């Protein structure tokens, strides 16, 4: 993954989290449909991590992307505001 965006609401305590990865993505990172899902989920109390791979713009996912997704999942499990038992993809 070349970069990632994380969305979460303010507040204390831990919360559930999700890695949201679109294999075949729109050609730009600020796609309204992606944000239309991520932002309300964050407001509802979830942490949403959206990793972005440069290859997504070409709709050409690679096996290497799997390692990046595993890294994103593990990052969320260790995040101080995430309930490590409630992380999904």
Beta strands, then each sheet from edge to edge (+ up, - down):
strand 1: 3-7
strand 2: 15-19
strand 3: 47-52
strand 4: 82-88
sheet 1: 1+ 3- 2- 4-
end
